[in-house]
Amino acid sequence: MKGILRLAFKLLVNDSTKFTALIIGITFAVFLMVEMTSLFAGILNKSSSTVINIGAKMWVMDPAVQTIASSIGMPDYVLDAVRSIDGVKFAVPLYSGAALVRLRDGTYQAVTVIGLDDTTLYGRPKMKAGRIEDIYAENGFLAIDDAEYGKLHSPPLGADFELNDHRGVVVGIATVSSSGLFGTPTLYTTYTRAIQYVPPTRYTTSYILVEPKSPADVAHIKAAVAALGYVAYTKAEFMRRISHFYKYETGLGTNILLMTVISFIVGLSISGQTFYTFILENLEKFGALKAIGAKRHELVAMILFQATFTALTGYGLGVGLCAGSISLARLRIPGYAAMITYGNLTMAFAMVIVIAALSSYLGVSRVLRIEPFDIFRG
């Protein structure tokens, strides 16, 4: 069998033009599939950036909330009621809202303002410069050094700005795990200062962050919150809710799916047609092998080996090309969202297997029908 496979490899690479066309077709298809799904995965990850950065185990919110950016204020009594639920270790309010700041040069910039609980500062970011305690200073804000930091003109410690006719001062620079989706810088401050500086609605509590005493208390907390007319999600559940919104309730998921399907069809058509042409051009060689005693399963093994080799080679090149392009894009565009995940790679690999299987089927069905005397008679 080893000799048969070696012969199959030589037949495959002997025609460099056809072999190159096969590899390019699969590589291009894999590149598009992984690129599109990686972009989608990156967008979904960034859409939950605040949830990831805050890190609370449970989130209480209005049932109508669909994404972290579409918060709906809750009355103050909800916080007191949640704190009184059995199984709650502690619960703190969180403010999340959009604002417009005026920089020193007179330009305006949209920002996201996160107001942390005054007492605990639960969910605070990791400090890069300055002290977290300075957030209590007059007009104190923390600027997040992420991909959008430059939109605030990369303010140093002590830089000031204007927010709704209030003076704000950068007392610290911090970092977070994930930058936001919509390209707006983020400012952290205390909850009290946030609701004073940002134009308030009737209710100011965007979310309530809950720390359960144990995982066993989560179900009871959810039921108690539901009795109040609100909902409680774990961190993972809230992220899935946000992902569900972007997948199925916006055009984003449909567009990415269509691009992935188109990439698959392109790869399948190019590789299938090229591989079938390759088989047709080598029918004489397969017929000669059959005439000198090659068994049917050996011929099938040759074709399967050729299809698998080209598919896996194209897959590796496609993934490498995609990883390189994403890395290069991140160097040039700091806020570039694409990220390669195991799910993306698995889906692309499954599609490549389908491409290899269909290409093999076309080749096997043609080769097994050939009769040696047809070759020699021609």
ROPA-343340 format. One line per 2 residues: number of its first residue (from 0); their letters; for each residue x, y, z of C-alpha. Coordinates in Angstrom, 1 decimal, decimal comma. Layout:
<nodes>
NUM	a	X Y Z; ... $
</nodes>
This chain:
<nodes>
0	mk	0,0 0,0 0,0; 2,9 2,4 0,7 $
2	gi	4,1 2,0 -2,9; 0,6 2,7 -4,2 $
4	lr	0,4 5,9 -2,1; 3,8 7,0 -3,3 $
6	la	2,7 6,5 -6,8; -0,5 8,5 -6,1 $
8	fk	1,6 11,4 -4,7; 3,8 11,4 -7,8 $
10	ll	0,8 11,5 -10,1; -0,7 14,3 -8,1 $
12	vn	2,4 16,6 -8,1; 3,6 15,7 -11,5 $
14	ds	1,2 18,1 -13,2; 2,2 21,2 -11,3 $
16	tk	-0,4 23,4 -12,9; -3,3 21,3 -11,9 $
18	ft	-1,9 20,7 -8,4; -1,3 24,4 -7,9 $
20	al	-4,9 25,2 -9,0; -6,2 22,6 -6,6 $
22	ii	-4,2 24,0 -3,7; -5,1 27,6 -4,5 $
24	gi	-8,8 26,8 -4,8; -9,0 25,2 -1,3 $
26	tf	-6,6 27,7 0,3; -8,8 30,6 -0,9 $
28	av	-12,0 28,9 0,2; -10,5 28,2 3,7 $
30	fl	-9,1 31,7 4,0; -12,5 33,3 3,3 $
32	mv	-14,4 30,9 5,6; -12,0 31,4 8,5 $
34	em	-11,7 35,1 7,9; -15,5 35,6 7,9 $
36	ts	-16,2 33,4 10,9; -13,2 35,0 12,8 $
38	lf	-14,6 38,4 12,1; -18,0 37,4 13,4 $
40	ag	-16,4 35,8 16,5; -14,5 38,9 17,2 $
42	il	-17,5 41,1 16,8; -19,5 38,9 19,2 $
44	nk	-16,6 39,0 21,7; -16,4 42,8 21,5 $
46	ss	-20,2 43,1 21,9; -19,8 41,6 25,4 $
48	st	-16,7 43,5 26,3; -18,3 45,3 29,3 $
50	vi	-19,6 42,0 30,7; -16,1 40,5 30,3 $
52	ni	-14,3 43,5 31,8; -16,6 43,9 34,8 $
54	ga	-16,5 40,2 35,5; -19,6 40,0 37,8 $
56	km	-21,0 36,5 38,2; -24,7 37,6 37,9 $
58	wv	-26,4 40,5 36,3; -29,9 41,8 37,2 $
60	md	-31,6 43,9 34,5; -34,9 44,9 32,9 $
62	pa	-36,4 42,0 30,8; -36,3 44,2 27,7 $
64	vq	-32,5 44,5 27,7; -31,0 42,8 24,7 $
66	ti	-27,4 44,1 24,7; -25,1 45,7 27,3 $
68	as	-25,4 49,0 25,4; -29,2 49,1 25,6 $
70	si	-29,6 49,3 29,4; -32,9 50,3 30,9 $
72	gm	-32,9 52,0 34,2; -34,4 50,3 37,3 $
74	pd	-35,8 52,0 40,4; -33,7 52,0 43,6 $
76	yv	-36,0 49,6 45,5; -34,9 46,8 43,2 $
78	ld	-31,3 47,0 44,5; -32,6 46,8 48,1 $
80	av	-34,8 43,9 47,2; -32,0 42,0 45,5 $
82	rs	-29,7 42,5 48,5; -32,3 41,0 50,8 $
84	id	-32,6 37,7 48,7; -31,3 34,6 50,5 $
86	gv	-28,1 33,4 48,8; -26,9 36,9 47,8 $
88	kf	-23,5 37,6 49,2; -23,6 41,2 48,0 $
90	av	-25,2 43,3 45,3; -24,0 46,6 43,9 $
92	pl	-25,4 49,1 41,3; -23,6 49,7 38,0 $
94	ys	-24,2 52,7 35,7; -23,6 52,3 32,0 $
96	ga	-24,4 55,1 29,5; -23,2 57,1 26,6 $
98	al	-22,0 60,7 26,8; -20,3 63,4 24,7 $
100	vr	-17,1 64,9 26,1; -15,5 68,1 24,9 $
102	lr	-11,7 67,9 24,8; -9,1 70,6 25,4 $
104	dg	-8,8 71,5 21,7; -12,6 72,1 21,5 $
106	ty	-13,4 68,8 19,6; -16,2 66,5 20,8 $
108	qa	-15,9 62,8 21,3; -18,6 60,2 22,2 $
110	vt	-17,7 58,0 25,1; -19,1 55,2 27,2 $
112	vi	-19,2 56,1 30,9; -19,1 53,3 33,5 $
114	gl	-20,1 54,2 37,0; -18,8 51,8 39,7 $
116	dd	-20,3 51,3 43,1; -18,9 54,0 45,3 $
118	tt	-18,2 51,7 48,3; -16,6 48,7 46,7 $
120	ly	-15,6 49,8 43,2; -16,7 46,3 42,1 $
122	gr	-15,7 45,6 38,5; -12,8 48,1 38,5 $
124	pk	-10,2 47,8 35,7; -6,6 47,0 36,1 $
126	mk	-4,6 50,2 36,8; -1,7 51,1 34,5 $
128	ag	-0,9 54,5 35,8; -2,2 56,4 38,9 $
130	ri	-4,0 55,0 41,9; -7,5 53,6 42,0 $
132	ed	-8,2 55,6 45,1; -7,9 58,8 43,2 $
134	iy	-11,2 58,0 41,5; -12,8 59,5 44,6 $
136	ae	-11,0 62,8 44,0; -13,0 65,8 42,7 $
138	ng	-14,0 65,2 39,1; -12,0 62,0 39,0 $
140	fl	-12,2 59,6 36,0; -10,2 56,7 34,8 $
142	ai	-9,3 56,5 31,1; -9,1 53,1 29,5 $
144	dd	-6,0 52,5 27,4; -7,3 50,4 24,6 $
146	ae	-7,7 50,6 20,8; -9,9 53,7 21,2 $
148	yg	-7,7 55,6 23,7; -6,2 57,8 20,9 $
150	kl	-9,6 59,2 20,2; -9,3 61,1 23,5 $
152	hs	-5,9 62,3 22,3; -4,2 59,8 24,6 $
154	pp	-4,7 61,9 27,8; -1,9 61,8 30,4 $
156	lg	-2,6 61,9 34,2; -4,1 65,3 35,1 $
158	ad	-5,6 66,0 31,6; -9,1 67,5 31,9 $
160	fe	-12,2 67,6 29,7; -15,8 68,7 29,8 $
162	ln	-18,7 66,4 30,2; -22,2 68,0 30,2 $
164	dh	-20,8 71,3 31,5; -18,9 69,4 34,3 $
166	rg	-15,2 69,3 34,5; -13,6 65,9 34,4 $
168	vv	-10,0 65,0 35,3; -8,1 61,9 34,3 $
170	vg	-6,7 60,6 37,6; -5,8 57,2 36,3 $
172	ia	-5,1 55,2 33,2; -6,3 51,5 33,2 $
174	tv	-6,5 48,5 30,9; -9,3 46,0 30,3 $
176	ss	-9,5 42,6 28,7; -11,6 43,6 25,7 $
178	sg	-12,2 46,9 24,0; -15,7 47,9 22,9 $
180	lf	-17,5 47,1 19,6; -18,6 50,5 18,5 $
182	gt	-15,3 52,4 18,5; -16,0 54,7 21,5 $
184	pt	-13,5 55,3 24,3; -14,4 54,3 27,8 $
186	ly	-14,3 56,3 31,0; -14,7 54,8 34,5 $
188	tt	-15,9 56,8 37,5; -18,0 56,3 40,6 $
190	yt	-21,7 55,6 40,4; -22,6 58,8 42,1 $
192	ra	-20,5 61,0 39,8; -21,8 59,2 36,7 $
194	iq	-25,4 59,9 37,4; -24,6 63,5 38,3 $
196	yv	-22,5 64,2 35,2; -24,4 62,2 32,5 $
198	pp	-27,9 63,5 31,7; -30,1 61,1 33,9 $
200	tr	-33,3 59,3 33,1; -36,0 58,8 35,7 $
202	yt	-34,2 55,6 37,0; -30,4 55,6 37,1 $
204	ts	-29,4 52,0 38,0; -28,5 50,3 34,7 $
206	yi	-27,6 46,9 36,1; -27,2 45,3 39,5 $
208	lv	-24,1 43,2 39,9; -24,7 40,2 42,2 $
210	ep	-22,2 37,9 43,9; -24,0 34,7 45,0 $
212	ks	-22,9 32,9 48,1; -22,5 29,6 46,2 $
214	pa	-23,4 28,3 42,7; -26,3 26,4 44,3 $
216	dv	-28,0 29,8 45,1; -28,1 31,0 41,5 $
218	ah	-31,4 29,3 40,7; -33,1 30,7 43,8 $
220	ik	-31,8 34,2 43,1; -33,1 34,0 39,5 $
222	aa	-36,6 33,0 40,8; -36,6 35,7 43,4 $
224	va	-35,6 38,4 40,9; -38,2 37,1 38,4 $
226	al	-40,9 37,6 41,1; -39,8 41,3 41,2 $
228	gy	-40,5 41,6 37,5; -36,9 41,6 36,4 $
230	va	-34,4 39,0 35,2; -31,1 37,7 36,5 $
232	yt	-28,4 36,2 34,2; -25,1 34,6 34,9 $
234	ka	-22,2 36,1 33,1; -22,2 33,3 30,5 $
236	ef	-26,0 33,6 30,0; -25,8 37,4 29,5 $
238	mr	-23,1 37,0 26,9; -25,1 34,3 25,1 $
240	ri	-28,1 36,7 25,1; -26,0 39,4 23,5 $
242	sh	-24,6 37,0 20,9; -28,1 35,8 20,1 $
244	fy	-29,3 39,3 19,4; -26,4 40,0 17,0 $
246	ky	-26,8 36,6 15,3; -30,5 36,5 14,8 $
248	et	-32,0 39,9 15,3; -29,6 41,9 13,2 $
250	gl	-28,4 41,4 9,6; -24,9 40,7 10,8 $
252	gt	-25,3 37,0 11,4; -27,1 36,5 8,1 $
254	ni	-24,4 38,4 6,1; -21,6 36,5 7,6 $
256	ll	-23,4 33,2 7,0; -23,9 34,0 3,4 $
258	mt	-20,3 34,9 2,9; -19,2 31,6 4,5 $
260	vi	-21,5 29,6 2,3; -20,3 31,4 -0,8 $
262	sf	-16,7 30,7 0,2; -17,6 27,0 0,6 $
264	iv	-19,3 26,9 -2,8; -16,3 28,6 -4,4 $
266	gl	-13,8 26,2 -2,9; -16,0 23,2 -3,7 $
268	si	-16,6 24,2 -7,3; -12,9 25,0 -8,0 $
270	sg	-11,4 22,0 -6,3; -14,1 19,6 -7,5 $
272	qt	-13,9 20,6 -11,1; -10,1 20,7 -11,1 $
274	fy	-9,8 17,3 -9,3; -12,2 15,7 -11,7 $
276	tf	-10,3 17,1 -14,7; -7,1 15,7 -13,1 $
278	il	-8,7 12,3 -12,9; -9,9 12,4 -16,5 $
280	en	-6,4 13,4 -17,7; -4,9 10,4 -15,8 $
282	le	-7,5 7,8 -16,8; -4,9 6,0 -18,9 $
284	kf	-2,6 5,6 -16,0; -5,3 4,4 -13,7 $
286	ga	-6,5 2,0 -16,4; -2,9 0,7 -16,8 $
288	lk	-2,7 0,1 -13,1; -5,9 -1,8 -13,1 $
290	ai	-4,7 -3,9 -16,1; -1,5 -5,0 -14,3 $
292	ga	-3,4 -6,1 -11,2; -4,2 -3,1 -9,0 $
294	kr	-7,3 -3,9 -6,9; -10,3 -1,6 -6,7 $
296	he	-9,6 -0,7 -3,1; -6,0 0,3 -4,0 $
298	lv	-7,3 2,7 -6,7; -9,8 4,1 -4,2 $
300	am	-7,0 4,6 -1,7; -5,0 6,5 -4,3 $
302	il	-7,8 8,9 -5,0; -8,7 9,4 -1,4 $
304	fq	-5,0 10,0 -0,6; -4,8 12,6 -3,4 $
306	at	-8,0 14,4 -2,3; -7,1 14,3 1,4 $
308	ft	-3,5 15,6 0,8; -4,6 18,5 -1,3 $
310	al	-7,5 19,3 1,1; -5,3 19,3 4,2 $
312	tg	-2,5 21,2 2,5; -5,0 23,9 1,4 $
314	yg	-6,5 24,0 4,8; -3,1 24,6 6,5 $
316	lg	-2,2 27,3 4,0; -5,6 28,9 4,3 $
318	vg	-5,5 29,0 8,1; -1,9 30,3 8,0 $
320	lc	-2,8 33,0 5,5; -5,8 34,1 7,6 $
322	ag	-3,8 34,2 10,8; -1,1 36,3 9,1 $
324	si	-3,6 38,7 7,6; -5,4 39,2 11,0 $
326	sl	-2,1 39,8 12,7; -1,1 42,3 10,1 $
328	ar	-4,5 44,0 10,3; -4,2 44,3 14,1 $
330	lr	-0,8 46,1 13,7; -2,4 48,6 11,3 $
332	ip	-5,8 48,8 12,8; -5,7 48,4 16,6 $
334	gy	-9,5 48,0 16,9; -9,7 45,2 14,3 $
336	aa	-12,2 42,7 15,7; -11,4 39,4 14,1 $
338	mi	-10,2 36,5 16,3; -9,6 32,9 15,4 $
340	ty	-11,3 30,4 17,7; -11,3 26,6 17,8 $
342	gn	-14,9 26,7 16,6; -13,9 28,6 13,5 $
344	lt	-11,1 26,1 12,7; -13,3 23,1 13,4 $
346	ma	-16,1 24,4 11,1; -13,6 25,2 8,3 $
348	fa	-12,0 21,8 8,7; -15,4 20,1 8,5 $
350	mv	-16,1 22,0 5,3; -12,8 21,0 3,8 $
352	iv	-13,5 17,4 4,6; -16,8 17,8 2,7 $
354	ia	-14,9 19,3 -0,3; -12,4 16,4 -0,2 $
356	al	-15,2 13,8 0,1; -17,2 15,2 -2,9 $
358	ss	-14,0 15,5 -5,0; -13,1 11,9 -4,1 $
360	yl	-16,5 10,7 -5,0; -16,3 12,2 -8,4 $
362	gv	-12,9 10,7 -9,0; -13,7 7,2 -7,6 $
364	sr	-16,9 6,9 -9,5; -15,1 7,7 -12,8 $
366	vl	-12,1 5,5 -12,2; -14,0 2,4 -11,1 $
368	ri	-16,1 2,5 -14,3; -13,0 2,3 -16,5 $
370	ep	-12,1 -0,9 -18,2; -8,4 -1,7 -19,0 $
372	fd	-9,2 -2,9 -22,6; -10,7 0,6 -23,3 $
374	if	-7,4 2,1 -22,6; -5,3 -0,3 -24,6 $
376	rg	-7,8 -0,3 -27,5; -7,5 3,5 -27,7 $
</nodes>
